[in-house]
Amino acid sequence: MIPTPVNPATEFVAGDWGTSRLRLFLCAADGAVLRTAEGPGAAAIPGAHAATLEALIDAWRAGAARLPVILCGMVGSSLGWVEAPYVACPARPEHIANSCIGLWNGRAQIIPGLSCRNRFDAPDLMRGEETQILGALRLEPALESGRWLLCLPGTHTKWVLLEGGEVREFLTAPSGELFAILREHSVLLGREEPAGDIADTVAFMDGVRAFNAYPGAQLLHRLFECRSRRLSGQLDPPAAAAFLSGLLTASDVYGALTSFTTVAANAEIVLIGAQPLTALYHAALRERGCRSRRIDGAAASLAGLIHVHLQLASRSNAHAG
């Protein structure tokens, strides 16, 4: 079967280039996905980002190197191709698009990250999540008005205050990273539980409820329970890992709801991310009496990339006219 020729005048490439994986999408002018490809993470190929991207795009027909490319994620970090700037909050979608950094002879644009002073008067940063937020605004137009608390769970979970479609501020919790460190490099779980999604949701909810029973306690004073409950026979290794995840997630949720009390009260929290993680946060929020809705993180990222490309293309056409 002969593939349909690429039209570099109208088609473009959108790429979500994280630390460990690259996902590329060949898109039609209206944003419809025509083809997909995957490649190595931004941190795995120092100095070889242009060659890697060109090799993957060339597989989509001769002349494809002329296609415009829009990228987000850690490709724009100190570990990636080039370090893109951070846009200071409050930031509107057009501020983000207007601050993209061009490279590869102008064929590629990298979406910048966001920065703010968080509620504890400390600097805070995000890179990649801003594109998911832009996509969520496209997928859920209701988010463009009013005040919303967004949660983007992951290695570094982001809690974001969105007001009138503008990112006002955010707060980062390294909940996923802490879970991985404790699971893989501590004796709390006996180092017997392999990495993977949390399968024991009963033990996860036990961890959530254990934290919620004493929410004023320091998390440090609760973590050893993962080991003591395992050694006393209450939990097997997989259940202990799920219990640990429940403690950490409940602590994250409680801290965020306490920090954003005025916007979180009686509000619906918007969860953006991979289904397994958003399901866990949905359950933890429900335990605290909070409603939440979920948006797929991959879909949000692609929608954000497409939105920024179309904004840049529209601006370029206006200047050309």
Stockholm file with secondary structure:
# STOCKHOLM 1.0

chainA/1-321         MIPTPVNPATEFVAGDWGTSRLRLFLCAADGAVLRTAEGPGAAAIPGAHAATLEALIDAWRAGAARLPVILCGMVGSSLGWVEAPYVACPARPEHIANSCIGLWNGRAQIIPGLSCRNRFDAPDLMRGEETQILGALRLEPALESGRWLLCLPGTHTKWVLLEGGEVREFLTAPSGELFAILREHSVLLGREEPAGDIADTVAFMDGVRAFNAYPGAQLLHRLFECRSRRLSGQLDPPAAAAFLSGLLTASDVYGALTSFTTVAANAEIVLIGAQPLTALYHAALRERGCRSRRIDGAAASLAGLIHVHLQLASRSNAHAG
#=GR chainA/1-321 SS CCCCCCCTTTCEEEEEECSSEEEEEEECTTSCEEEEEEEECGGGSTTCHHHHHHHHHHTTCTTGGGSCEEEESGGGSTTSSSCCCEEESSBCHHHHHHTCEEETTTTEEECCEEEEECTTSCEEEESSHHHHHHHHHHHCGGGGSSEEEEEECSTTEEEEEEETTEEEEEEEECHHHHHHHHHHHSSSSTTCSCSSCCCCHHHHHHHHHHHHHSTTSCGGGTTTHHHHHHHTTSCCHHHHHHHHHHHHHHHHHHHHHHHTHHHHTTCEEEEEECHHHHHHHHHHHHHTTCEEEEEEHHHHHHHHHHHHHHHHHHHHHHHHC
#=GC SS_cons         CCCCCCCTTTCEEEEEECSSEEEEEEECTTSCEEEEEEEECGGGSTTCHHHHHHHHHHTTCTTGGGSCEEEESGGGSTTSSSCCCEEESSBCHHHHHHTCEEETTTTEEECCEEEEECTTSCEEEESSHHHHHHHHHHHCGGGGSSEEEEEECSTTEEEEEEETTEEEEEEEECHHHHHHHHHHHSSSSTTCSCSSCCCCHHHHHHHHHHHHHSTTSCGGGTTTHHHHHHHTTSCCHHHHHHHHHHHHHHHHHHHHHHHTHHHHTTCEEEEEECHHHHHHHHHHHHHTTCEEEEEEHHHHHHHHHHHHHHHHHHHHHHHHC
//
